[in-house]
Amino acid sequence: MLRQIVSILPRVTAPHTAWRVSGICLQQQRFAGHNKWSKVKHTKGAKDAKKSVLYSKISLEIVSAARAGGGDPGLNYRLAAILNRAKAANMPRDNVENALKKALDKNKDDLENVIYECVGPAGIAIIVEALTDKKSRTVKEVKEVLNRYGGSVSSVGYLFDKKGKVAFTPGESNASFDEIMDAAIDCGAEDIEEEENMYQVICEYSDLNTVSKALMNKNYEVQEIEATYIPTSTVEIEDKEAVEVVEKCLDDMEGLDDVVKVHCNAVIV
């Protein structure tokens, strides 16, 4: 029986050197002692998608954030962060305004954040975050993707830790990596990672609001404030054909209209 969890979305990792293999990013720990999250990036997020898909995913996140915390970015830090990301992605203003209207439309009260737990090809564990107005349609589409690649809906949540994630750029602060790392640790972050001038910190999910506010107060431009799912164990995949199947499955899952984020415990070796 399908396990569904209604929740608000979020994911992250640590300081690194990174190698990207078609959307799955492998990371090497840069600083000892910052912890295990440094080794692998397990979320295929919207930033790896094509522009049209990217805008669609950001729109879903705007709707989710505004529904959860209201439409005023001055009071809703998560919404403010997503709007910063929309701006950085050159998302058209009309798209942003339409997403906000949809979020605040009282006739759309049936929109729900849902999470589906799945086993994918090669035995990998997958957590799918979605925003939907019709759960029967969304789960059908999720199952169709899984069926194509030999996967199934199954309870795998115990294989992940739910953490908080904040992603940001130095913004007007022009801070160095070392300064940002010190600031992140001081405000309660467990881990930090840098890639192409974008920083991500991991913290306890219960500390997410505190950490994100502290980083915003440093004049960093925060673009993501969310929950994330970090695997407690991973599945290493070496076979070339298996790698292709796993990547196609994750790409197809992420491409579904209702899907916001896809997390997995696959590691390409």
N, C-alpha and C positions, 0 to 999 in steps of 0.2 A: 504493500500500500504506500502510495506517495507520501513522503514526509514534507510538509510545507511549514515554513516558519515565517510569520509576518514580522518584518523588522525594518529598521532604517539602515541604508546602505553603508559601507566602507571596505582597505589593505596597505603594507610597505616593508622596508629592509634597511641595510647599513652602508657605511663608507666602502668604496669598492673600486675594482677595475672590472669592466663588464665586457662580455662577448654576447652578441645577439645572434640567435639562430631563428630566422623567420618568426619573430614575435615572442619567442621564449628567450629570456635573457638570463644568462648564467653569470654569477658574480663570484669574485674572489675576495675573501675578507682582507681589508686593508689595515684595519687597526685591531690588534688582539684585545680581547676583553670586552668588546662592545656587544657581541653575542651572535648566536647561531643564525639570526635573520639575515646576516650578511651574505650567505652562501648562494642563495638562489632567489630570483624574482619570479614569483609564482602567479602573478595576475596579468592576464592579457587585458589591458585597459583600452579606453577609447583612443589614446594617443597613437596606437598602432594601426588604427583603421583609416580608410580613405576618407576624404573630406566629407562626403555626404553622410557616411556612417558616423563619422566623428560628431557632426552637428546633431544627428539623431540621438546619439548617446548623451551628449551634453544637455540636450533638450529634456531627456528623461530625468537627468539628475537635477535640472532646474525645477521640474515639476515635483520631484520627490522632496527636495529641500524646502521649497516654498510651502508644500502641503504640511510638512512636519513643523516648520518654524515661522511661517508667515512670509509675506511678500516684501518686507522691508529689509534690505540688506544691511542697514545700519543696526538692526536688532538681531538679524539672523546671519551669524558668521559663516555658516555652511553655505548659504545662498550667496553671500558676498564672495566667497572663495570660488564658487562655480562660475559666477559672472566674470570674475577675473580671468578664469580659464577660457571662457567663451571669447573674451576680448583678445586674449593672447592667440587664440586659434583663428582670429578674424571671422568669427561667426557673424553672419548678417544680423543687423539690429531687429529686423522683422522676425527672424527665427526666435530670438531671445524674448521679444514681446509676446509672441504667440505662445511660447512655453509658459510664461508667467500668467497669461490669461487663462490657459488651460488649467494651471495649478489652482487658481483662485475661483474657477467656475464652480459654483455650488451644485450645478447639475452633473458634475463629474465626481461625486462623492464616493463612487465605487472603485476608484483607483486604489490599488494596494501594492505595497512593496512585498515581494515574496522571494523566498529562497528555495531552490531545489537542490537536493543532494543526489549525486550520481556517481556511478562507476563507468569510466570510459574505456577506450581501447588500451591494450597493454596493462589493464588493471589499475589505471590511474584514478585517483579520487578527484571529483570536480564539484565545485559549489557554484551555482548559477544564481546571480541576483537579477531580478526582473521587476518591472513596474507594469501592472496590467489592469485593465478594466474587465477582463474575462479570463479567469484562471484556467477554465477548461480548455480554452484556445491555446494559452501559453504552454501548459503542460503537454498538450498534444504535440506542439511544435518541438518542444524540448525532447520528448520521447522519439519523435521522428528522426531527429539528428542522431540520438544515441543508437537507435536501431540500425542506421546506415553504417555505423562503425563498430557494431558488436558491443555496445554499452547498454546500461540499464539504469533506471532510477533505483537508488539504494541508499541506506543510511551511512554517510561517511563523515558527518559533522564532528565525530569524536577524533578524527585524524587532523583536525585543524584547531588552532587557538585564535579566538577573536580578539583582535587588537585595534588600536586607533592608529590612523595614518593622517599625516599632514604633509602636503607637498607645496613647495614654494620656491620663489626665486629671491635673490638678495634685494630686489627692488631698489628703492631710493637709498637704502642703507649702504650699498656697495661693499658689504662685509665680505671678508675672506672666508675660505672653507673653515679654517681653524676657529675664527671668531664665531661662525655659525654653529660649529660643532659644540663649542663651549656653551653658547647660549641655549642650544637645544637640550644639552645634558642638564644645565641648571634649571630648566623649566620642567624637567621630568621625563624627557625622551629616553627610551631604552636603546635606540639605535638610530644611525643617520647614514644616508647614502647620497652621493652626488652623481648626476649624469647630465652632461650638456648644460651646465649652469642651473639645473633644476635639482633642488634638494628635497629629500623625503625623510621624515622621521617616523619612527614607530614608538608607540606608548601604550600603556594600559588603556583599554577602551573606556574605562571609567574616568580617565584623566584627559580624554580627548578635548573637551571644551577648555579646560585650564591650559593645556599645552598650546592649543591653537591661538587662544587669546594672547598668551605671552609672546608667541612668535609674531603675531600681528603688531603688538606693541613695540617690537623691534624695527618696525617699518619694512619688514619683509612682505613681499607680495604673495600672499597665500592663495593657491589655486585649487587645493583639494583639502577637505576636512571630512573624513569618512571612516567607516569601519573597514577592516580588511581581515582576510582569513589566511593565516600562516600555517603551513603544514608542520605537524610534529614529526612526520616521517616522509620520505620522498621515494619515488620510483624512478630508477635510472633506466634510460632508454638508449641503447647503442645501435640497434639494427636500423639501417637506413629506411627500409620500407615501413617499419613501425613508427619511426619519427614522422614520416610523411602522413601516415594515417592519423596520428595524434594531432599534428598541426592542422590538418584538414577538419578534424572533428571540432577543435577549439575555434577555428575560424568560422565554421558554419554555425556553431552555437552563438558566438559573439555577434554574428550577422543577423540573428533573429530580431525582429522589430521591437519586441518587449524586453529584450535582454540588455541590462546596463553593464554588468561586469561578469567576467568568468575567472574563477580561481581554480588552480589545480596543483597537484604535488609532483608533476613530471619534471625530471631533470634530464637534459640531453647531454650525453657524454661522448 
